[in-house]
Amino acid sequence: MRDETGITGRLPGYRVVIITLDSHAAGPAMRAMEHLTSDYPGLDLQVHAAAEWGESAEAFEAAEEAVRHGDIIIANLLFLEEHVARILPALQARRDHCDAMIGVIADAEVVRLTRMGTLDMTAPPSTMGKLMKRLRGSSKPS
């Protein structure tokens, strides 16, 4: 996290964890990491693929451990019931103790865990949110 002078006291050792269906995100994430390390020394980026959990108990344990200590956790493409059921308890336990948790293109239970700044997907809809929903209209023909 940055402040006006650059980097806050959370770094070094700031952990970003990506939990995703397969390792497709690993290459681009590591390339981005190469560019970010000069601005954020101590940044640690980990990508864990749910597709590997069935083949390796160690892979799941590593993902679970990363979630337990992650500062920003991104859960992406988690929609298979077996993957969601395994990692959901760790995500739920960490949600209120990390800086941000983001569920993207995932099971509804994972998306509801999203929390970034004032955005909290478990919070009741705000007045503005309700108004926007009404303005959107109905999908049913009238």
N, C-alpha and C positions, 0 to 999 in steps of 0.2 A: 504494500500500500504506500502511496506517495503522499507527501505533504508539500507545502510551498517550497521547501528547501531541497526536495529530492526524495529521499527514502526515509521512511519512518523507522522506529526502533524494532519493528517486527522482523526486519531482515537483519542479518543473514539467517538462513534457515527457514525461509518462507516456503511452505509446501502447497503445491497445486496438484490435485489428483484428478485424473480423468478415468472414469469407469465407463467402458463402452462395450458394445457387442463383440467386436473383433479388433484386431490390431491395426485397422485401417488408419486410425488417427495418430499412430505412433510416429511415423515418418514426418508428417507435417508439423507435429507438436515439437519434435526434437529439432527440426530446422528453425522453428520460431524461437526455441529455447536458446539456440546459438546466438541469436540477435539480442535477446533479452538479458543475457547474463552480464553484458557490459553495463546496462542501466540498473540491473537488480542483482548485484553479487549475492550469492547464497541462495538464489532461487532454485528450488528443487521441483521438477516436473516429472510426474509419473503417469504412465498410461497402463491400465490393467484391462485385459480383454476377458469378458465373461465367457466367451467361447472356449477358453482354455481351462475353465474351472472344472469341467467334467473329466478332463484328462489328467489334471494335476491338482491334488489337494494343496500343494505348496502355492500354486498360482492363486487359489482362492484366499488362502491365509495371508498372502502378501497384499492382495487387494483389500481385504478386511483390515489389516494393520495400517495400510496407507489411509484408509477412510478414518480410522480412529485418531490419526494424527494430522490430517489434512487441514489446511487453513482455508483453501477454496476447493470445493469438491464439485465436479461436473459429472453428472450421470447422463450419458448419451446413448440412445438406441437400446435402452433396456426395456424390452416389452415381452420377452419370453418368460412365462410364468416361473420356470425353474430358476432363471437368473434373478428375477425380481425377488422371489421368495428367499433366496440365499443372502442377498446383499441388503435388502430392505431394513432388517433390524440394525445393522451397523450404520446405515444412513440416518435412520430415525434417532439413534443414540447420539450421533455427532451433530445433527442439524443445529441445535441451539448453542453449540460450543465452537463453531467455526465462523469465519468472517462471511462466507457466502456458500450457499449450496444451490446448484442450478440443475434442474431436470429438463432435458431437451429431447424431444421426439422419443418419449418414453411412456411407460405405463402411467396411468393417472395417479397412482399412489406415489410414484417417484416424482412426477411433476408437482404434486401438491407440497412436496418438501422444499420447493424453491423458496429461497430467502436471500435477498440482496438488498442491503440498505433498508429503505422503507417498504420495498416490495416483499410481501409475505403472502404466499398463496394459501395459507391456512386462515388468514384474517378474514373477517366478514367483509362483504363488498362495501366499498365506500359510497358515499352519496354520488360522487362523480361517476363511479363505476356503474352504479345502478342507472343513472341517467344515460350513459353511453349505451348500455344494454337496451334500454327502451328506445333510443333513437335508431339503433340498428334495425329494429323491426323484427317481424316474425318471418320464419322460413316458410310458413304455411301460406298458400295462396289465399287472398281475401276476395 
